Amino acid sequence: MLRHGELHPHHVPWPHACSRTPHVWPSPPPASSRIASLDAAMRCRSHCEPTRRRARAAIDEGAREMLAQLHARRVLCDASRRCTVAAAGWVWEVCVPRAAARLCEPYGEVWQQVGAPLANFTPDGCVRFDLRLLAAWWRRLRTASPFFSAGQQPSDERFSTYKPLRPQEFRSPSVRLWPRPPPLSAEEKARKAAAQARHIAEFDALLDELRASPRTLAPLSYERCAFVGSGGDLNCGAAKGRRIDAADAVFRANSFQHRPPPAGEGASRLGERLRMQMVEPAQAGRRTDYRVNCLFGNESRSALRHREACIVSFNWWSLTWGLESFNNARTMCCEGKYGPLRSSYTLSALREHARQGLQIAFFRGFKSGIDVLDKMRKGSGGNALLSAISMCRQPVDVYGAGLLSVDGVAGDKVYAHAYDPGASRCIEEEQGARFIGPKRDIRLLRWHEKTEWKRQRIKTELLLHVLHALDVIHWVL
């Protein structure tokens, strides 16, 4: 719908977008975190009443703080269109007022630019967070490494069972795969099991090679850490770069603030594309210690030069063996003359980068039983944040995360990157029809993806408030 370099038809400059979504700088995290009090109450086995009483008091206090932050941020609610946060036992129920606004990503794919209405993002407009599950997940993340190691075979976790194989690895050449392949024969089942075993053996061999990496991956290895997303709020408020770079470790994802590679063949082409995904270091910092999906155009020279450790996203396990790759696009809509750019993450490619000195770790994470939190394992930004929570003692400083509301609570909610020209409003369905067909087609366009994407965006916004209120993170706005 948009061409490269073209402004969005509903362009909103950053100063206006920032003024309509007030940015509250929360107070520093307390010395005794609420999540630690909750965890102590969950693990207590005798004389527990005082411990549980302290935990309940901390939860009630956190719920009040969360409600105040929701209203102060004026994205989902404010003092006139109020949210509610109810603490019932060990569960928080967060309810958002119904709104006629839309949620969109102005420089995303076509269906993301059109977006989806916010009404009924859940049947009752409420999301429930079981704090017992959250405390157990937090405890495990900080006592066990969230990365695969040679001693943790992926086959034990059954990940390999779900990782696809290319049909030619186990199907007979004469079998027709379209429109619907026939059931596997006994011989094909045996070949499939053998192919999976062969790939897992190659993966284990790579883990053995990576085990000698000098970079620590153990839980609680650092005191203070920063996770830096690419969200547009980095352009708002006071400059944050100095504070980010002062952290003991800085975590990022994908190509944001990825400095151009050194001079050499192809460096100018890649450098031009990388500069398009950068903002002023004064706003977003310059340092990166851990980057999820660190390759750019199959290059690792920049990561090597700046001593970045490379974390391979957990989503790697959903990609076909031997065809693993991740997108390096600045925007999903309009790369223009540059065209698509991807980087290969096959075992052979990663082994070659490791031999050149790149430090690589495969993210694993842990299930929590909380839907929105478990969905973070599938995203590169979520993997970076969860890695930081595991490896850092203090609540992680979180920058560049969350939604903007360019016209206050009643207006559209947008997810915009800091390197986008502005925040922009959502494209109306009638305008979208000029590009992709009748209004009816837009409503049906990737309906499932739109619905799930909308739910997860709103739930993630609420989850960030929950994690901040429990002192798991320190959301810097």
N, C-alpha and C positions, 0 to 999 in steps of 0.2 A: 504494500500500500504506500509506503514511504520510500523515497529514493535516497541513496547515500548523500549526506550533507544537507538534506532537505529538512526544514523545520516542521515540527508537528503542526497540523492545522489549528490546534487549540493550545499553542505554545504558551506556557506560563514561565516568565523569567524566575530564576532562583530567588532573588530578593523577595518577590511577591509570595512565592510558595513557602518560603521560610517564615514570613510574617504571619501567614494564616495557620501554620501549625506551630504553636509556641513550643520552644525547646527548653525543657526544665532540666537543670543540672542537679541530679539527686545528690543528697549528702553522701559522704564517704560511707562505706559499709561499716557496721558496728563491729566491735572487737569479738563479740560472741555471735555467730551467725544463727539465724533461725533454722536453717536446714540442719545444722549440727545438733541443735536442741531436739528437733523432730527425730533425727536419726538415733540419738541417745534414748529417746522414749520408745522407739520401735524395737530397740535391741535390749532394753531393760528386762531382767528376768526375776528380780526380787526387790522388795521395798521400793516399788516404782511410782507410787503416787506423787511424791514431790517432783520427780523427773517429768512425769506426764503433765502435771499441773503447769510446770514451767513451759513445756512444749505447747500446751494449749494457749497459754498467755501469749507466747511468741507468734502462734498462728493467727490469733485474733488481731494482734497488733499488725502483722503483715497484711491481713485482709484489709484493714483500714487504710494502710499506706498504699496498697495497690489501687484501691478505689480512688484515693486522692490523685494518684499519678495518672490513672485513666482519664479523669476529668480535666486535669491540668494539661494533658497532651492534646486534647480536643481533636482526636482522630476518629474514634469510635463513639465517643460520648463527651458530654461536658456537664456543667452545673444545671443547665436547662433540660438537656436530653440525657438523663442519667443512666449510667450502668448500675448494676448491683453486684456485690460480691458477698455471698453467704457462706459462712463456715458451719458445716454440719458434721460434727464428729471430726474425722480426718479427711474430709472432702471439701474442696472449694468449688462452688458453683458460680460461674461468672456469666452474667446475662447482659446482652447488648441490645439497646433499643432498635426497633425496626426502622429502616430508612429506605427512601426511594433512590438513594445514590447508587453509583456503580463502582466496581473495582476493576482496574485495568493496569496494563503495563504499556505506556505510550509508545515505546520503541521495541516492543516484543513482537511476537508473531501476529498475523492478522487477527486471529481470534482473541489474542490478548489485548490488542489495541481497542477492539470493540468492547471487550470485557464482559462482565456479567453483573446482573443486579444483586445488591447485597441482601435483599429481603430473603428471609428463610435460609440463611447459610447453614443453620441447623433447624430442625422442626420447631423448636421452641425458642430459638435465639440464644440458647445457653450452652456453655461448655463446662464440663465437670472434670476436675483434676483430683485424682486420688493421691493425696500427699504421702501415704504410706508407700505406694509404688515408687513415687518420685524419690523418697528418701533412700529406699533400697537400691535404686538405680544409681543415685549419687554416691552411695557408699561403695558400690562395686566398681564404678568408674574411677574412683580414687584409690582403690587398693589393688586393682588388676590392670595390666596394660591393655589399652584399647586397640593395640596393633597386633598383627599376626607375628609370631616368632617361629623359629624352627621347632620349638617344643610344643606348639599348638597346631596340630595338623588340621587343615581346613576340612578334611573328610570327617573329622570328629563332629563338626558343627553342621554337616550335611550341606555346606554351601555348594560343593561340587555337583550335588544331585540336581541343582536348579540352574547351573551355568550351561547355556546351550552349546551344542556341538554342531559343526557344519555337517549337513546330511551326508556328504561324500565320505565322511570318516567312518560311517557305520552302515549306510544304506547300500543295497545292491544297485549297480548302475542301471539295471533294467526297470527298477521301480519308478512309477510315475508319482511325483510328489504333489501334483496339482490336478484337480482342486482340493482333493483330500487324500493324503497318503494312507495306504493300508496299514493295519497293525504290524508291529515289529515281529519278524520271525525270530525263532530261538537263536539262529546264527547271528542275526543283526543285533539282538540284545547282548550277545556275548561280545560282539565287536564294539558296541557302544560302551559297555563296562570297561573293556580294555583301553579304549581311547580316553575315557575319563581318568582311569588309573595312570595312564602315560602322562597326561597333562598335569595331574596332581603331583606326580614325581618330579616333573620339571619345575613346578612351583616350589616344592620343598627344596629342590636343589638351589633355586634362586634365593630362598630365604636363608639357607646356609651361607651363601656368599655374602648376603647383606648383614649377617650377624656380627661381622667385624667392624661395623660402622661406629665411629667414635662418638657420634651424636646420641645423647641420652634420650630414651623414649619412656623412661619409667614414670609412674605416677608421682605427683608432687615434687618434680625435679626443679621447679622454679618457684620463686616467691610471688612475684607480680607479673601478670601477663596481659597482653592486649589482643583481642580479636577484632580485626578490621574488615567489615564487609564493604561492599561497593555502593551502599545506599546513599541517596541524595542528601540526607541530613548532614553528611560531612561538609556540605557547602554552607551550612547554617550555623549561626552562633560563633563563638570564639574559635580561633584556630586550635586544632588538636594535635598537630604534627609533633610538637616537642614532647608532649605527654606520651604519645604513642611510642616514639623512638626511645623514650627513657625506660620502657618496660624491660623486664629481664628476658622476655621472649615475645615475639610478635607473630601472630598467625593470620594468614590470608588465604584466599581461594582463587583459583583460576588466574586470569592475566591482569587483574587490577593492580596497579602500581608495580607492574613487572618491568624493571628497567631494561632498556634496549640492549641487545647483545653487543659484544665488542666488534670492531671492524672486521670484515671478512666477507666472503662470498655469501650473498643473500642477506647480509646483516642490515643493509639500508632498507630493503623491502620489509623485513620483519620489524625493524626499528620504527618505521613509519606507522605500522599497524599497532605496535605496542604503545607509542606515544598517544594514540587516540584513546587509550584506556587508562590514562594517567591524569591525576589532578595535582595541584600544587602540593609539594611535600609539606608546606606549612599547614595545610588542611588535613592531610591524610597520612603524614609520616613518610619516611623513606625506607626504613628497615623492614626486612622480612626474614624471619628465622625458619618458619615452617610454612610451606605453601601446598595446598591440596591441588593436585593436577598441575604440576609446575612446568610442564613442557609447553613450548610455543612453536608451532610449525615444525614439530619434531626436534626442536633445538633445546639443548640443556646448557649451552655455554653461559647464558646469563645467570642461571641458577648456580652454576659452578663458580662463576666469578664472584658472586655475592654471597656464597656459602649458605645457600638456602637448602634445607632438607625438603625432600619431595614426598608428600603423602599421597598415595594412590587411593582415590575415592572408593568407598564400599560398593558403589554402583558398578564397579568393575566386575563384580560377580554376576551381574545380569547380562553382561555382554558375551557374545559368542567367542569360544576359545579360538585364539589366533586372529581375531578381527577386532580386538579391543582398541577403541579410540575415543577421544573426547574433543568437544568442540572448542575452538579458540575464537569464536566470533565476538565482536564487540557488541553487536545487537543482533537479534534474531530476524529483524525485518529488512535491513538495508545495508549490506556490506558493499553494494555497488560494484565498482571496478575491481575491488579486491577479490570478490568471490569467496566461497566457503574455505575455511581453514581448519584443519583438524590435526591432532597429534596422535601418533600410534603409541599404545601402551601394551603391546604384545609382550610376552615373556622374553622373546629374543631381543626386542628393542630395549626393554628395561635393563636386561643383562648388559647390553652394550653401554648404556648410559652409566650403569653402576661401575663398569670397568674403567670408565673415564673419571670416576671419582664422585659421581652423584650419590648422595645419601638418600635412600629410598625406604619407605615404610608403607605397608598395606594396612589401611584402616579397617578395623573390625567392629568396635563398639559393642554395646550390649542392649538387648531388648529391655524395655521398661514396663510394657503393658499399657502405656499411655499412647494413644494413636498418634497424636501430633508430634510427640517426642521421638517415637520410633520412625516417623517419616523423615526426620532429620538425618537419619543414617543414609538416606538415598540422595541427599544433596551435598554438593561440594562445600558450600558454606556451612551447612550443619556439621559436616565432618570436621571442619576446621575449629568450629566452636566447641564441639564435644572433646576434641583433642586437647584444647586449651583448658577446659574444665578439669580434665583428668590430670594434666601435667602441672597445674599451678595450685599453690597453697591458698592464696587469697582469692576472693571472688574476681572473676575475669572481667576486666574492663572491656565493654562491648561498644564498638563504634560502627556507624554505617549500617544499621539494621532497622527494620520496621517500615511502616507505610507513611505517606504524607497525605494530607487532606488540603487541597489547594484552595478550597472555599469553605473551610470550617467543617463542623460536624455534619452539616446537611449536604456537603459537597462530595464530589467523587473522591474515592480513595485510590491513590496511585502508588505503584512501585517504580521508582525511577533511579537510575544509576547516577553516581556523582559525576561521571564523565558525559552524561547526556546534556544536550543544550539547555534543558529546563525540565520542569516537572510535567507540564501539560495536563489537560483534562482528557476524559475518555471520548473516543469517537462514537457518535450516535449510530444506532443501527441503520437509520435512513441514509447517513453518509456512507457507511460501510457498504451498503447495497450497490453504490456506484462502482465499487471495485470487485465485489465477489458475488453479485447476484441479488435476488430478491431478499426482502427482510426475513421471509420464512427460512431461506437457506442459511442465513446468518444465525438464526436461533438454533438450527440443528447442527451448525458447524462445530464438529468436535465437542458435542454436548457433554460427554462424560468428562473429558479433560477440563473443560471450562468449569463444570460444577465442582470437581475435586480440587482444581487449582484455586478456586474462590474459597472453598472451605479451609484449605490448608493455609492460605495467606492470612485469613482472619484468625484462625486458631494459633498460628505462629506468632502473630502480634500479641495475642493474649498470653501465650506461653512466655514470651519475653518479659511481660509484666509479672507473671508468676515467679519466674526464676529470679528476677530482680527483688521482688518482695521477700523471697526466702533467702536472699544473700548468696545465691549460687553464682550470679553475675552482678556486675555493677554497670547498668545500662547508662552510658554517657550520652546525653542528648543535647 
